[in-house]
Amino acid sequence: GFLPTVLELYDTEQTWFDAGAGTCGTMAAVLKAGKNVSGVEVSDVEHTACHDMWAAGHVVSAPLHKIPFSSRSFDLVFSSEVLEHVPPALAAASVHELIRIAKDRIFCTISLRRSGLDPKKGPPKVHLTVRPREWWEALFVDAGCVADDATLQVFDDYDVQKYGTKPNFFAFSCKDAQRESLHQEGRTSSQM
């Protein structure tokens, strides 16, 4: 799909962070492209398809609102189809953690609709934080990030015939963003 384009767009960024590594397939592709990569995954990475990445020290088990890496550690923070799974009360803290560990660039995709696996009625069980694009953008912009429209324009011609449904792409420059962690300050998004 779109990962080769992301690798081209961010070809000078050497240290990458995968926020929500899943099965570590993206991390493997980024390593193969010659980048240094680290990541977090909420599941027990020692006992999943991420085992080899875990054994090599590339990925750890941790939630997005408590990322165990230093501030401004990564040239690019990448997250694909993960933030919508975060509980609403932890969404802002999770976004702030992504910003905190980024030196500047953040690229993510976020689903803006309920999962087909969610029940038709009642609270969602898969996509816990389904919000409009503007809501997600505001979390980044309110923390001092700037939307990277030039990067987003590259995806205007995304080939849905070839790749299927077009993801909701988000790209930000966060070099001047606030770096404090909501978790470290003892605040949550419900207290904002």
ROSE-4610 file (N, C-alpha, C; in Angstrom, 1 decimal, always signed):
// ROSE-4610
residu = [G/G/G/F/F/F/L/L/L/P/P/P/T/T/T/V/V/V/L/L/L/E/E/E/L/L/L/Y/Y/Y/D/D/D/T/T/T/E/E/E/Q/Q/Q/T/T/T/W/W/W/F/F/F/D/D/D/A/A/A/G/G/G/A/A/A/G/G/G/T/T/T/C/C/C/G/G/G/T/T/T/M/M/M/A/A/A/A/A/A/V/V/V/L/L/L/K/K/K/A/A/A/G/G/G/K/K/K/N/N/N/V/V/V/S/S/S/G/G/G/V/V/V/E/E/E/V/V/V/S/S/S/D/D/D/V/V/V/E/E/E/H/H/H/T/T/T/A/A/A/C/C/C/H/H/H/D/D/D/M/M/M/W/W/W/A/A/A/A/A/A/G/G/G/H/H/H/V/V/V/V/V/V/S/S/S/A/A/A/P/P/P/L/L/L/H/H/H/K/K/K/I/I/I/P/P/P/F/F/F/S/S/S/S/S/S/R/R/R/S/S/S/F/F/F/D/D/D/L/L/L/V/V/V/F/F/F/S/S/S/S/S/S/E/E/E/V/V/V/L/L/L/E/E/E/H/H/H/V/V/V/P/P/P/P/P/P/A/A/A/L/L/L/A/A/A/A/A/A/A/A/A/S/S/S/V/V/V/H/H/H/E/E/E/L/L/L/I/I/I/R/R/R/I/I/I/A/A/A/K/K/K/D/D/D/R/R/R/I/I/I/F/F/F/C/C/C/T/T/T/I/I/I/S/S/S/L/L/L/R/R/R/R/R/R/S/S/S/G/G/G/L/L/L/D/D/D/P/P/P/K/K/K/K/K/K/G/G/G/P/P/P/P/P/P/K/K/K/V/V/V/H/H/H/L/L/L/T/T/T/V/V/V/R/R/R/P/P/P/R/R/R/E/E/E/W/W/W/W/W/W/E/E/E/A/A/A/L/L/L/F/F/F/V/V/V/D/D/D/A/A/A/G/G/G/C/C/C/V/V/V/A/A/A/D/D/D/D/D/D/A/A/A/T/T/T/L/L/L/Q/Q/Q/V/V/V/F/F/F/D/D/D/D/D/D/Y/Y/Y/D/D/D/V/V/V/Q/Q/Q/K/K/K/Y/Y/Y/G/G/G/T/T/T/K/K/K/P/P/P/N/N/N/F/F/F/F/F/F/A/A/A/F/F/F/S/S/S/C/C/C/K/K/K/D/D/D/A/A/A/Q/Q/Q/R/R/R/E/E/E/S/S/S/L/L/L/H/H/H/Q/Q/Q/E/E/E/G/G/G/R/R/R/T/T/T/S/S/S/S/S/S/Q/Q/Q/M/M/M]
num = [1/1/1/2/2/2/3/3/3/4/4/4/5/5/5/6/6/6/7/7/7/8/8/8/9/9/9/10/10/10/11/11/11/12/12/12/13/13/13/14/14/14/15/15/15/16/16/16/17/17/17/18/18/18/19/19/19/20/20/20/21/21/21/22/22/22/23/23/23/24/24/24/25/25/25/26/26/26/27/27/27/28/28/28/29/29/29/30/30/30/31/31/31/32/32/32/33/33/33/34/34/34/35/35/35/36/36/36/37/37/37/38/38/38/39/39/39/40/40/40/41/41/41/42/42/42/43/43/43/44/44/44/45/45/45/46/46/46/47/47/47/48/48/48/49/49/49/50/50/50/51/51/51/52/52/52/53/53/53/54/54/54/55/55/55/56/56/56/57/57/57/58/58/58/59/59/59/60/60/60/61/61/61/62/62/62/63/63/63/64/64/64/65/65/65/66/66/66/67/67/67/68/68/68/69/69/69/70/70/70/71/71/71/72/72/72/73/73/73/74/74/74/75/75/75/76/76/76/77/77/77/78/78/78/79/79/79/80/80/80/81/81/81/82/82/82/83/83/83/84/84/84/85/85/85/86/86/86/87/87/87/88/88/88/89/89/89/90/90/90/91/91/91/92/92/92/93/93/93/94/94/94/95/95/95/96/96/96/97/97/97/98/98/98/99/99/99/100/100/100/101/101/101/102/102/102/103/103/103/104/104/104/105/105/105/106/106/106/107/107/107/108/108/108/109/109/109/110/110/110/111/111/111/112/112/112/113/113/113/114/114/114/115/115/115/116/116/116/117/117/117/118/118/118/119/119/119/120/120/120/121/121/121/122/122/122/123/123/123/124/124/124/125/125/125/126/126/126/127/127/127/128/128/128/129/129/129/130/130/130/131/131/131/132/132/132/133/133/133/134/134/134/135/135/135/136/136/136/137/137/137/138/138/138/139/139/139/140/140/140/141/141/141/142/142/142/143/143/143/144/144/144/145/145/145/146/146/146/147/147/147/148/148/148/149/149/149/150/150/150/151/151/151/152/152/152/153/153/153/154/154/154/155/155/155/156/156/156/157/157/157/158/158/158/159/159/159/160/160/160/161/161/161/162/162/162/163/163/163/164/164/164/165/165/165/166/166/166/167/167/167/168/168/168/169/169/169/170/170/170/171/171/171/172/172/172/173/173/173/174/174/174/175/175/175/176/176/176/177/177/177/178/178/178/179/179/179/180/180/180/181/181/181/182/182/182/183/183/183/184/184/184/185/185/185/186/186/186/187/187/187/188/188/188/189/189/189/190/190/190/191/191/191/192/192/192]
x = [+0.8/+0.0/+0.8/+0.7/+1.3/+2.7/+3.2/+4.5/+5.6/+5.7/+6.9/+6.9/+5.7/+5.6/+6.1/+5.7/+6.1/+7.6/+8.2/+9.6/+10.3/+9.8/+10.3/+10.2/+9.0/+8.8/+9.7/+10.0/+10.8/+12.2/+12.8/+14.0/+15.2/+15.2/+16.3/+16.1/+14.9/+14.7/+15.2/+16.2/+16.9/+16.3/+15.8/+15.2/+13.7/+13.1/+11.6/+11.1/+9.8/+9.1/+7.8/+7.4/+6.2/+5.3/+4.3/+3.3/+2.2/+2.2/+1.2/+1.7/+2.8/+3.5/+2.7/+1.7/+0.9/+1.7/+1.9/+2.7/+4.1/+4.5/+5.9/+6.2/+5.3/+5.5/+6.1/+5.5/+6.0/+7.4/+7.7/+9.0/+10.0/+9.7/+10.6/+10.9/+9.8/+10.0/+10.9/+10.7/+11.5/+13.0/+13.2/+14.6/+15.2/+14.4/+14.9/+15.3/+14.7/+15.0/+16.2/+16.8/+18.0/+17.8/+16.7/+16.4/+16.6/+16.8/+16.7/+15.3/+14.8/+13.4/+13.2/+12.3/+11.8/+10.3/+9.6/+8.2/+7.6/+6.3/+5.5/+4.3/+3.9/+2.7/+2.1/+0.8/+0.1/+0.1/+0.1/+0.1/+1.5/+1.6/+2.8/+3.7/+4.6/+5.4/+6.4/+6.7/+7.6/+6.9/+5.6/+4.9/+4.0/+4.4/+3.6/+4.5/+4.0/+4.8/+5.9/+5.9/+7.0/+8.1/+8.1/+9.1/+10.6/+10.9/+12.2/+12.6/+11.6/+11.9/+12.1/+11.3/+11.4/+12.8/+13.2/+14.5/+15.7/+15.5/+16.5/+16.5/+15.5/+15.4/+14.7/+14.0/+13.4/+12.0/+11.3/+9.9/+9.7/+8.8/+8.5/+7.0/+6.5/+5.0/+4.8/+3.9/+3.6/+2.4/+1.5/+0.4/+0.9/+0.1/+0.5/+0.6/-0.2/-0.2/+0.9/+1.8/+2.9/+4.1/+4.6/+5.6/+7.0/+7.7/+8.9/+10.2/+10.1/+11.3/+11.4/+12.6/+12.9/+12.3/+12.1/+11.6/+12.5/+11.9/+12.6/+13.6/+13.2/+14.1/+14.1/+13.0/+12.8/+12.6/+13.2/+13.1/+11.7/+11.1/+9.7/+8.9/+7.8/+6.9/+5.8/+5.5/+4.6/+3.6/+2.3/+1.3/+0.2/-0.2/-1.2/-2.3/-3.5/-4.8/-4.7/-4.2/-4.0/-4.8/-4.7/-5.3/-6.8/-7.5/-8.9/-9.2/-8.2/-8.4/-8.2/-7.6/-7.3/-8.6/-8.9/-10.1/-10.1/-11.3/-11.4/-10.7/-10.8/-10.2/-8.6/-8.1/-6.6/-6.1/-7.0/-6.7/-5.7/-6.1/-5.2/-3.8/-3.8/-2.5/-1.7/-2.3/-1.6/-1.0/-1.8/-1.3/-0.1/-0.3/+0.8/+2.1/+2.0/+3.2/+3.8/+3.1/+3.6/+4.4/+3.8/+4.5/+5.7/+5.6/+6.8/+8.0/+7.8/+9.0/+9.5/+8.7/+9.1/+10.0/+11.1/+11.9/+11.2/+10.4/+9.6/+8.5/+8.7/+7.7/+6.9/+5.6/+4.6/+3.8/+3.6/+2.8/+1.9/+0.6/-0.3/-1.5/-2.1/-3.5/-4.4/-5.6/-6.6/-7.9/-8.5/-9.9/-10.9/-11.8/-12.8/-14.2/-14.2/-15.6/-15.5/-16.7/-16.8/-16.2/-15.7/-15.2/-16.4/-16.2/-17.2/-17.4/-16.5/-16.6/-17.3/-17.5/-18.2/-19.7/-20.4/-21.8/-22.6/-23.6/-24.4/-25.0/-25.4/-25.9/-25.1/-25.1/-24.3/-22.9/-22.1/-20.8/-19.9/-18.9/-18.0/-17.0/-16.5/-15.6/-14.2/-14.2/-12.9/-12.4/-13.1/-12.8/-13.4/-12.6/-13.2/-13.3/-12.5/-12.5/-12.7/-13.9/-14.3/-14.7/-13.9/-14.1/-13.9/-14.4/-14.1/-12.6/-12.2/-10.8/-10.4/-11.3/-11.0/-10.7/-11.4/-11.1/-9.7/-9.3/-7.9/-6.9/-7.1/-6.2/-6.0/-7.1/-7.0/-6.1/-6.1/-5.3/-3.8/-3.4/-2.0/-1.8/-2.7/-2.5/-2.5/-3.4/-3.5/-2.2/-1.5/-0.2/+1.0/+0.7/+1.8/+2.3/+1.7/+2.1/+1.4/+2.0/+1.4/+1.2/+0.0/-0.4/+0.6/+1.1/+2.1/+1.3/+0.7/-0.2/+0.6/+1.8/+2.6/+2.7/+3.0/+3.0/+1.7/+0.6/-0.7/-1.1/-0.7/-1.0/-0.5/+0.6/+1.2/+0.2/-0.7/-1.7/-3.0/-3.1/-4.4/-4.8/-3.8/-4.0/-3.9/-4.1/-4.0/-4.9/-4.3/-5.0/-5.9/-7.2/-8.1/-8.3/-8.2/-8.4/-7.2/-6.1/-4.9/-4.8/-5.0/-4.8/-6.0/-7.2/-8.4/-8.7/-9.5/-10.0/-8.8/-9.1/-8.0/-8.0/-6.9/-6.8/-6.9/-7.2/-7.2/-5.8/-5.1/-3.7/-3.6/-2.7/-2.4/-0.9/-0.4/+1.0/+1.2/+2.2/+2.5/+3.9/+4.2/+5.6/+5.4/+6.1/+5.9/+7.2/+8.1/+9.4/+9.2/+8.1/+7.9/+6.8/+6.4/+5.3/+5.7/+4.6/+4.8/+5.3/+6.2/+6.8/+6.4/+5.7/+5.4/+4.5/+4.6/+3.7/+2.6/+1.4/+0.2/+0.3/+0.8/+0.9/+1.9/+3.0/+4.0/+3.5/+2.7/+2.1/+1.0/+0.5/-0.6/-1.9/-2.0/-3.3/-3.7/-5.0/-5.5/-6.4/-6.8/-7.5/-8.9/-9.4/-10.7/-10.5/-9.2/-8.9/-8.5/-8.5/-8.0/-9.2]
y = [-1.2/+0.0/+1.3/+2.0/+3.4/+3.4/+2.4/+2.4/+2.8/+2.2/+2.6/+4.2/+4.8/+6.2/+6.9/+6.5/+7.1/+7.0/+5.9/+5.7/+6.7/+6.9/+7.9/+9.3/+9.6/+11.0/+11.4/+10.4/+10.6/+9.9/+10.0/+9.3/+9.8/+11.0/+11.5/+11.2/+10.8/+10.5/+9.1/+9.0/+7.7/+7.0/+7.7/+7.0/+7.1/+5.9/+5.8/+5.1/+5.5/+4.9/+4.4/+3.2/+2.6/+2.5/+3.4/+3.5/+2.5/+1.4/+0.3/-0.6/-1.4/-2.2/-3.4/-3.8/-4.9/-6.2/-6.7/-7.9/-7.6/-6.3/-5.8/-5.9/-6.1/-6.1/-4.8/-3.6/-2.3/-2.1/-2.5/-2.4/-3.1/-4.3/-5.2/-4.5/-3.9/-3.2/-1.9/-1.2/+0.0/-0.4/-1.5/-2.0/-2.4/-3.1/-3.5/-2.3/-1.2/+0.0/+0.8/+0.2/+0.8/+1.8/+1.9/+2.8/+2.1/+2.9/+2.4/+2.6/+1.5/+1.5/+1.0/+1.6/+1.1/+1.2/+0.6/+0.7/+0.2/+0.4/-0.2/-0.9/-1.9/-2.6/-3.0/-2.8/-3.1/-4.6/-5.4/-6.9/-7.3/-8.5/-9.1/-9.5/-8.6/-8.8/-9.9/-10.3/-11.5/-12.8/-12.8/-14.1/-13.9/-13.0/-12.8/-12.8/-12.5/-12.4/-11.4/-10.5/-9.5/-10.1/-11.4/-11.9/-11.6/-11.8/-11.5/-10.0/-9.1/-7.7/-7.4/-8.1/-7.9/-8.4/-9.6/-10.1/-9.2/-8.6/-7.7/-6.3/-6.1/-4.8/-3.7/-4.0/-3.0/-2.6/-3.5/-3.3/-3.7/-2.9/-3.3/-3.2/-3.9/-3.9/-2.6/-1.8/-0.6/+0.1/+0.8/+1.5/+2.9/+3.4/+4.7/+5.9/+5.8/+6.9/+6.9/+5.8/+5.7/+5.1/+5.8/+5.4/+5.5/+4.4/+4.4/+4.8/+5.9/+6.4/+7.9/+8.4/+9.8/+10.8/+12.0/+13.0/+13.3/+13.7/+14.0/+12.9/+11.7/+10.6/+10.1/+10.5/+9.9/+10.9/+10.7/+11.6/+11.5/+10.3/+10.2/+9.3/+9.7/+8.8/+8.4/+7.1/+6.6/+5.7/+5.9/+5.1/+4.8/+3.6/+3.3/+2.5/+3.1/+2.5/+2.0/+2.8/+2.5/+3.4/+4.7/+5.7/+5.5/+5.0/+4.8/+3.7/+2.8/+1.8/+2.2/+3.4/+3.9/+4.4/+4.1/+4.6/+6.1/+6.7/+8.1/+8.9/+8.4/+9.0/+9.1/+8.3/+8.2/+8.8/+9.2/+9.7/+10.9/+11.9/+13.1/+12.8/+12.0/+11.6/+10.8/+10.0/+9.1/+10.0/+11.0/+11.9/+12.7/+13.2/+14.0/+13.2/+11.9/+11.0/+10.9/+10.8/+10.7/+12.0/+13.1/+14.4/+14.5/+14.1/+14.2/+13.4/+12.3/+11.5/+11.9/+12.7/+13.1/+14.2/+14.2/+15.3/+16.4/+15.9/+16.9/+16.2/+15.2/+14.6/+13.5/+13.6/+12.6/+12.2/+11.0/+10.5/+9.4/+9.5/+8.5/+8.4/+7.2/+7.0/+6.7/+7.2/+7.0/+6.7/+5.6/+5.3/+6.3/+6.8/+7.8/+7.2/+5.8/+5.2/+3.9/+3.5/+2.3/+1.1/+0.2/-1.0/-1.9/-2.7/-3.7/-4.7/-4.8/-5.8/-5.2/-3.9/-3.3/-3.7/-3.8/-4.1/-2.9/-3.2/-2.1/-1.1/-1.6/-0.8/-1.0/+0.1/+0.0/+0.5/+0.5/+1.1/+0.2/+0.9/+0.1/-0.7/-1.8/-2.7/-2.7/-2.2/-2.3/-0.9/-0.1/+1.3/+2.2/+2.4/+3.0/+4.5/+5.1/+6.6/+6.9/+6.9/+7.3/+8.8/+9.6/+11.1/+11.6/+12.8/+13.4/+13.8/+14.0/+14.4/+15.6/+16.6/+17.9/+17.7/+16.7/+16.4/+15.9/+15.0/+14.4/+15.5/+16.2/+17.3/+18.3/+18.6/+19.6/+19.1/+17.8/+17.3/+17.6/+17.5/+17.7/+19.2/+20.0/+21.4/+22.2/+21.8/+22.5/+22.3/+21.2/+21.0/+21.7/+22.4/+23.1/+22.5/+21.4/+20.9/+21.6/+21.5/+22.2/+21.1/+21.1/+20.1/+20.2/+19.1/+19.1/+18.8/+19.9/+19.7/+19.2/+19.6/+19.1/+17.6/+17.0/+15.5/+14.9/+15.5/+14.9/+15.0/+16.0/+16.1/+15.0/+14.4/+13.2/+12.1/+12.0/+10.9/+11.2/+12.4/+12.8/+11.8/+11.2/+10.3/+8.8/+8.5/+7.2/+6.3/+5.2/+4.3/+3.3/+3.6/+2.7/+1.4/+1.5/+0.3/-0.7/-0.2/-1.1/-1.5/-0.5/-0.8/-0.9/-0.6/-0.7/+0.6/+0.5/+1.7/+2.7/+4.0/+5.0/+5.3/+5.1/+5.5/+7.0/+7.4/+8.8/+9.2/+9.9/+10.2/+11.5/+11.6/+12.7/+12.9/+14.1/+14.4/+15.7/+15.8/+17.0/+17.2/+18.5/+19.0/+19.5/+18.9/+19.2/+19.7/+20.3/+20.8/+21.8/+22.6/+23.6/+23.3/+22.0/+21.6/+21.5/+21.5/+21.3/+19.8/+19.6/+18.3/+17.6/+18.2/+17.5/+16.4/+15.4/+14.2/+14.4/+14.2/+14.3/+13.3/+12.1/+11.0/+11.4/+11.9/+12.3/+13.4/+14.2/+15.3/+14.9/+13.6/+13.1/+13.6/+14.1/+14.5/+13.5/+13.4/+12.6/+13.6/+13.0/+13.9/+14.3/+13.6/+14.0/+15.2/+15.5/+16.6/+17.9/+17.8/+18.9/+19.9]
z = [+0.0/+0.0/+0.0/+1.1/+1.1/+1.8/+2.4/+3.1/+2.2/+1.0/+0.1/-0.1/-0.3/-0.5/+0.8/+1.9/+3.2/+3.3/+3.0/+3.0/+2.1/+1.0/+0.0/+0.5/+1.1/+1.6/+2.7/+3.6/+4.8/+4.6/+3.4/+3.2/+4.0/+4.5/+5.3/+6.8/+7.2/+8.6/+8.9/+9.8/+10.0/+11.2/+12.2/+13.4/+13.3/+13.3/+13.1/+14.4/+14.7/+15.8/+15.3/+15.6/+15.2/+16.4/+16.4/+17.6/+17.3/+17.9/+17.7/+16.6/+17.0/+16.0/+15.5/+16.1/+15.6/+15.5/+14.3/+14.1/+13.7/+13.8/+13.5/+12.0/+11.1/+9.7/+9.2/+9.6/+9.2/+9.8/+11.0/+11.5/+10.7/+10.3/+9.5/+8.1/+7.5/+6.2/+6.4/+7.5/+7.8/+8.0/+8.8/+9.0/+7.7/+6.8/+5.5/+4.7/+4.9/+4.1/+4.7/+5.7/+6.2/+7.3/+7.9/+9.0/+10.3/+11.4/+12.7/+13.2/+13.8/+14.2/+15.6/+16.3/+17.6/+17.6/+18.5/+18.6/+19.9/+20.0/+21.1/+20.6/+21.3/+21.0/+22.3/+22.4/+23.7/+24.0/+23.0/+23.3/+23.8/+24.3/+24.9/+23.7/+23.3/+22.1/+22.2/+23.4/+23.6/+23.1/+23.1/+22.7/+21.5/+20.6/+19.4/+18.2/+17.0/+15.8/+15.9/+16.9/+17.2/+18.0/+18.3/+19.2/+18.7/+17.5/+17.0/+17.2/+16.9/+17.1/+18.5/+19.4/+20.8/+21.3/+20.8/+21.2/+20.8/+19.7/+19.2/+19.8/+20.7/+21.4/+20.6/+19.6/+18.7/+19.2/+19.9/+20.3/+21.7/+22.4/+23.8/+23.9/+25.0/+25.3/+26.1/+25.6/+26.4/+25.7/+26.5/+25.9/+25.3/+24.4/+23.7/+24.7/+25.8/+26.7/+27.7/+27.6/+28.5/+27.7/+26.7/+25.8/+26.6/+26.8/+27.6/+26.8/+26.1/+25.4/+25.7/+25.6/+25.9/+24.9/+25.3/+24.5/+23.3/+22.2/+21.0/+20.5/+20.6/+20.3/+18.8/+18.1/+16.8/+15.7/+14.6/+13.4/+12.9/+12.9/+12.4/+13.3/+13.8/+14.5/+13.6/+13.4/+12.5/+13.2/+12.8/+13.5/+12.4/+12.2/+11.2/+11.7/+11.7/+12.1/+13.5/+14.4/+15.8/+16.8/+16.5/+17.5/+17.7/+16.7/+16.9/+17.9/+18.2/+19.2/+20.6/+20.8/+22.1/+22.8/+24.0/+24.7/+24.7/+24.5/+24.5/+25.6/+26.8/+27.9/+27.8/+26.9/+26.8/+25.4/+24.6/+23.3/+23.3/+24.0/+24.1/+24.7/+25.7/+26.3/+25.4/+24.6/+23.6/+22.5/+22.0/+21.0/+21.6/+22.8/+23.4/+23.6/+23.8/+23.9/+22.5/+21.5/+20.1/+19.8/+20.2/+20.0/+20.8/+22.1/+23.0/+22.4/+21.9/+21.4/+20.0/+19.3/+18.0/+18.0/+17.2/+17.0/+16.2/+15.2/+14.4/+13.7/+12.9/+12.0/+12.6/+12.3/+12.7/+11.4/+11.1/+10.0/+10.6/+10.4/+10.8/+9.9/+10.1/+9.5/+10.7/+10.6/+11.7/+11.0/+11.4/+10.9/+11.6/+10.8/+11.2/+11.3/+11.2/+11.2/+12.1/+12.5/+13.3/+12.6/+13.3/+12.8/+12.4/+11.3/+10.9/+12.0/+12.9/+14.0/+15.2/+15.2/+16.4/+16.2/+17.4/+17.3/+16.7/+16.0/+15.3/+16.3/+17.5/+18.6/+19.8/+20.6/+21.8/+21.6/+22.7/+22.7/+21.8/+21.1/+20.3/+21.1/+20.5/+21.2/+20.5/+19.2/+18.5/+18.2/+17.5/+17.2/+18.4/+19.4/+20.6/+20.5/+19.7/+19.6/+18.1/+17.7/+16.4/+16.4/+15.9/+15.9/+14.5/+14.2/+12.8/+12.7/+11.5/+11.2/+11.9/+12.0/+12.7/+14.1/+14.8/+16.2/+16.4/+15.6/+15.7/+15.3/+14.3/+13.9/+15.0/+15.7/+16.8/+17.9/+18.2/+19.3/+19.0/+17.7/+17.3/+17.2/+16.6/+16.4/+17.7/+18.6/+19.9/+20.7/+20.4/+21.1/+20.4/+19.4/+18.7/+17.4/+16.9/+15.6/+14.5/+13.3/+12.1/+11.1/+10.5/+9.5/+8.3/+7.8/+6.7/+5.4/+4.9/+3.7/+2.5/+2.3/+1.2/+1.2/+2.3/+2.4/+2.1/+2.6/+2.4/+0.9/+0.2/-1.2/-2.0/-1.6/-2.3/-2.4/-1.3/-1.3/-1.9/-2.5/-3.2/-4.3/-4.9/-6.0/-5.6/-4.4/-3.8/-4.7/-5.2/-6.1/-5.4/-5.2/-4.5/-5.3/-6.6/-7.4/-7.1/-6.9/-6.7/-5.2/-4.3/-2.9/-2.0/-2.5/-1.7/-1.0/+0.0/+0.7/+1.0/+0.8/+1.1/+2.6/+3.2/+4.6/+4.8/+6.0/+6.4/+6.9/+6.0/+6.2/+7.0/+8.0/+8.8/+8.8/+8.6/+8.6/+9.3/+10.2/+11.0/+11.2/+11.3/+11.8/+13.2/+14.1/+15.5/+16.2/+15.4/+16.0/+17.1/+17.0/+18.0/+19.0/+19.0/+19.9/+21.3/+22.2/+23.6/+23.8/+24.7/+24.9/+26.2/+27.0/+28.3/+28.0/+28.9/+28.8/+29.8/+29.3/+30.2/+31.2/+30.9/+31.8/+32.9/+32.6/+33.6/+34.5/+34.0/+34.8/+35.6/+35.5/+36.2/+35.7/+34.5/+33.9/+32.9/+32.6/+31.5/+30.6/+29.5/+28.6/+29.2/+30.1/+30.7/+31.7/+32.0/+32.9/+32.1/+30.8/+30.0/+29.7]
